[in-house]
Amino acid sequence: MKESEKLRVLIPHWIEHNEEHALEFKRWAERAGQASPDLLAAVDLMNQVNPHLGIALENFGGALAHPHLH
């Protein structure tokens, strides 16, 4: 499998994981006291990453289904 094909599988996976992590950070921020602003900042940054990953994915031709690549 070419590197570009691998990325067409990996990038959607990364986007999904970033979304999951951002939700988890946000839940923890609600209980984190003085660390809450930093966790919320991490959520904001995570939300800025995914659009760039989406553009990269589009540049490769979109998602490629391949369930055995991790």
N, C-alpha and C positions, 0 to 999 in steps of 0.2 A: 504494500500500500504506500502510495506517495505521501510525502509530508503534508501536502495541501489537503489530501483526503483525510488524513489523521486529524488535522485541525478542524475540518468540517464536522467531525464527530466530537472532538474535545471541546471546542468553543461553546456549543450549546450546554454541555455538561458543566463547564466553568460558570456560565451565566446562571444556571439553575442553582449551583452551589453558592454562588455569591448572594443570590436572593434569599436562600435559606439562612445563610450566616447573617445577613443584614437583619432579618426578622428576629433571629436569636439575640443579636447584639441589642436590638431595640427592647426586647423583653427584659434582658438583663439591665439595661439602662434604667428602667423603671424602678429597680431595686438597688441600684449601685451607689446611691448617695453622691458623694463628691466626685466619683468617677463617671457619673452619668453624662456630663457634657462631652467627655472624651469618647465614650461609647457611641453617643449620638453623632459625633463628628465622624467616627469610623463608618457608621451607617450611611451618612451623606457621601463619603468618599466611595464606598462600595457601590452606591447607586450611580455614581459618576463613571465607574469602570465599565459597567455592563453595556451602555450605549456604544462605547468604543469597541468592545468585543463584538457587538452586533454588526457594526460597520465592517470589521475585519472579516466576519463570517460572510457577509454579503459579497465582499471582494473575492472570496474564494468560491462563490456560487451558491451559498446557502448550506443548510444542514444536510448532512449525509448520514442516513441511518446505518449504523453498524453496531449491533448490540454487544459484540465481543471485545471491543477496544476499550481499555481503561489504563 
